[in-house]
Amino acid sequence: MEKVIFTAMSGARHALMAQQIHANNLANVGTTGFRADYERVAAHLLQGDGFDSRVMAQELAPGTDFSPGALVNTGRNLDVGIRGEGFLTVQTADGQEAYTRAGDLTVSADGSLTLHGQPVLGEGGALVLPDYQALDIGPDGTVTVTPPGGGALLEAGRLKLVNPEAGSLVKGTDGLFRLTDGSQAEQDESVVLNSGMLEDANVNPVDEMIQSLQMTRNFELQVKLMQAADEQAKQGNDLVAGT
């Protein structure tokens, strides 16, 4: 009976992990540029003496759904949404590059262009804007400003837009993407921005709720199976003791 208990336990562990993933997706329905995660599991055949008949659920690293979300018009000149594939580039606290679909940019007191407190990178490093009266971000990521007193437009820099292969990216606990080999992605001229727009999360709340309910029922089933196995083991012990 202990074989049944351990097999059911592996299924229950997978159900709990899947519930956490779907709960995180639901919690980020309103997060700009969020990419939904999905659970991954493999059947692991246990090796040993006798006939190989026990298959356990082996957890794999969660996967990420890279399908684009809907672009929503905001009218804010510092909001940018990526049309199709691609990513913006930011600098993390450790000085490394990371990539995101979020585009709700802000300008700090010293003129640095930031995204959720992290410096936004251009082709030559972090972008720092001069004093300006008006600002515009072009489809290719070029940032132009109008000086405080008016006059000709000045080019303040260009956002670093990248488009690495989805299979080469890994999602961190901070929600940012990085290349699995630790390298830096190259500027991609094919990435196009829509100024004054933001991308919604690509999470379907209804699907996530259904998946979460299914995992809850699956967990309850595994627990009942473990309880049934334990009860049968007790009954067997009682029969042996009675003889």
C-alpha positions in Angstrom: 0.0 0.0 0.0 2.9 2.3 0.5 3.5 2.2 -3.2 0.0 3.7 -3.8 0.5 6.3 -1.2 3.8 7.6 -2.7 2.3 7.6 -6.2 -0.7 9.6 -5.1 1.6 11.9 -3.1 3.5 12.8 -6.3 0.2 13.6 -8.0 -0.9 15.8 -5.1 2.4 17.7 -5.1 2.0 18.5 -8.8 -1.6 19.7 -8.2 -0.4 22.1 -5.5 2.4 23.5 -7.7 -0.1 23.9 -10.6 -2.5 25.8 -8.3 0.3 28.2 -7.3 1.0 28.9 -10.9 -2.6 29.6 -11.9 -3.1 31.7 -8.7 -0.1 33.8 -9.7 -1.5 34.2 -13.3 -4.8 35.4 -11.9 -3.1 37.8 -9.5 -1.4 39.4 -12.5 -4.4 39.8 -14.8 -4.0 43.6 -14.5 -0.2 43.7 -14.7 1.0 45.5 -17.9 2.9 43.2 -20.3 2.6 40.1 -18.0 3.2 36.7 -19.6 1.2 33.8 -18.2 3.0 30.7 -16.9 1.9 27.1 -17.2 2.9 24.0 -15.3 5.0 21.3 -16.8 5.2 17.7 -15.6 6.7 14.5 -16.9 6.0 10.8 -16.2 8.9 9.3 -14.4 9.1 5.5 -14.5 10.8 4.2 -11.3 13.5 1.6 -11.8 14.2 -1.2 -9.4 13.7 -4.9 -8.7 10.7 -6.5 -10.2 8.3 -5.3 -12.9 8.6 -1.6 -13.7 5.0 -0.5 -13.0 5.3 2.6 -10.9 5.1 6.0 -12.6 5.6 9.2 -10.6 4.8 12.8 -11.5 8.1 14.6 -12.0 8.0 18.4 -11.8 9.6 20.5 -14.5 10.4 24.2 -14.5 7.2 26.2 -15.4 6.9 27.3 -19.0 5.8 30.8 -20.3 3.1 31.7 -22.8 4.7 34.3 -25.1 1.5 35.1 -27.1 0.9 38.8 -27.2 -1.8 40.6 -25.1 -4.2 43.3 -26.4 -2.9 46.8 -26.9 -4.9 49.4 -25.0 -4.8 53.1 -25.9 -3.8 55.3 -22.9 -2.9 58.6 -24.7 0.2 59.0 -22.4 3.3 59.9 -24.3 5.5 57.8 -22.0 3.5 54.6 -22.5 4.7 52.3 -25.3 3.3 49.0 -26.4 5.2 46.5 -28.6 3.4 45.6 -31.8 4.0 41.9 -32.3 7.1 40.3 -31.0 10.0 41.9 -29.1 11.0 43.3 -25.7 12.2 46.5 -24.0 15.5 46.4 -22.1 16.1 47.4 -18.5 19.0 47.3 -16.2 18.6 45.3 -13.0 20.1 46.0 -9.6 23.1 43.7 -10.3 23.9 45.7 -13.5 22.7 43.1 -15.9 20.2 43.4 -18.7 16.7 42.0 -18.5 13.8 42.2 -20.9 10.1 43.1 -20.5 6.9 43.7 -22.3 5.8 46.4 -19.8 5.9 49.9 -21.3 4.6 52.3 -18.7 7.8 54.4 -18.6 8.5 57.3 -16.2 11.2 60.0 -15.9 13.0 60.4 -12.6 14.0 63.7 -11.0 17.5 63.5 -12.6 16.0 62.9 -16.1 16.6 59.1 -16.2 14.1 57.1 -18.1 12.9 54.3 -15.8 10.5 51.4 -15.8 9.2 50.3 -12.3 12.3 51.9 -10.7 14.8 50.3 -13.1 16.8 52.2 -15.7 15.6 51.8 -19.3 18.5 51.0 -21.6 19.2 52.6 -25.0 21.7 51.6 -27.6 24.5 53.2 -25.6 23.4 52.4 -22.0 20.9 54.0 -19.6 18.8 56.8 -21.2 19.0 60.2 -19.5 16.8 62.9 -20.9 17.5 66.6 -21.0 15.0 69.1 -19.7 12.1 69.1 -22.1 8.7 70.7 -22.9 7.3 67.8 -24.9 8.5 64.2 -25.6 7.8 61.7 -28.3 8.8 58.1 -28.7 8.8 56.9 -32.3 7.9 53.4 -33.7 11.6 52.5 -33.8 12.2 53.5 -30.2 13.8 56.9 -31.0 13.1 59.4 -28.2 12.8 63.0 -29.3 12.2 66.0 -27.1 11.2 69.6 -27.5 13.4 72.0 -25.4 11.7 74.0 -22.6 11.7 77.2 -24.7 10.5 75.5 -27.8 12.5 75.2 -31.1 13.8 72.3 -33.1 13.3 68.7 -31.9 16.3 67.1 -30.2 17.0 63.3 -30.4 17.7 62.2 -26.8 18.5 58.6 -27.6 16.9 55.3 -28.8 15.4 52.5 -26.8 17.2 49.2 -27.0 14.5 46.9 -28.5 15.4 43.2 -28.8 13.7 40.1 -30.1 15.5 36.9 -28.9 14.1 33.4 -29.5 11.4 32.5 -26.9 13.3 29.2 -26.2 16.4 31.2 -25.2 14.6 33.1 -22.5 14.0 32.3 -18.9 11.6 34.2 -16.6 12.9 35.3 -13.2 11.0 35.7 -10.0 10.9 39.5 -10.7 8.8 38.8 -13.8 11.7 39.9 -16.1 13.2 37.8 -18.8 16.9 37.0 -19.3 18.8 34.9 -21.8 19.5 31.4 -20.4 23.2 31.6 -21.3 23.6 35.0 -19.5 24.5 36.9 -22.6 23.0 40.1 -23.9 20.5 40.3 -26.8 21.3 42.4 -29.8 19.2 45.3 -31.0 16.5 44.2 -33.4 15.4 46.7 -36.1 12.2 44.8 -36.8 10.6 45.5 -33.3 7.9 48.2 -33.6 6.5 50.4 -30.8 3.0 51.9 -30.5 3.3 55.2 -28.6 0.5 56.0 -26.2 -0.5 52.4 -25.7 0.1 49.6 -23.2 -0.1 45.9 -23.6 -2.5 44.0 -21.3 -1.5 40.7 -19.7 -2.1 37.7 -21.9 -4.0 35.9 -19.1 -7.4 34.5 -19.7 -9.1 34.7 -16.3 -11.8 32.2 -17.1 -9.4 29.6 -18.3 -7.2 30.2 -15.2 -10.2 29.8 -12.9 -11.2 26.5 -14.6 -7.7 25.1 -14.4 -7.4 26.1 -10.8 -10.7 24.3 -10.0 -9.5 21.2 -11.9 -6.3 21.2 -9.9 -8.2 21.5 -6.6 -10.4 18.5 -7.5 -7.3 16.6 -8.6 -5.6 17.3 -5.3 -8.7 16.2 -3.3 -8.8 13.0 -5.4 -5.1 12.2 -4.6 -5.7 12.8 -0.9 -8.7 10.5 -0.9 -6.6 7.9 -2.6 -3.9 8.2 0.1 -6.5 7.9 2.8 -8.1 4.8 1.2 -4.6 3.2 0.9 -3.9 3.9 4.5 -7.3 2.5 5.6 -6.7 -0.7 3.6 -3.3 -1.1 5.2 -4.8 -0.8 8.7 -7.4 -3.4 7.8 -4.8 -5.7 6.5 -2.8 -5.3 9.7 -5.9 -6.1 11.8 -6.5 -9.3 9.8 -2.9 -10.4 10.3 -3.0 -9.6 14.0 -6.3 -11.5 14.3 -4.8 -14.6 12.9 
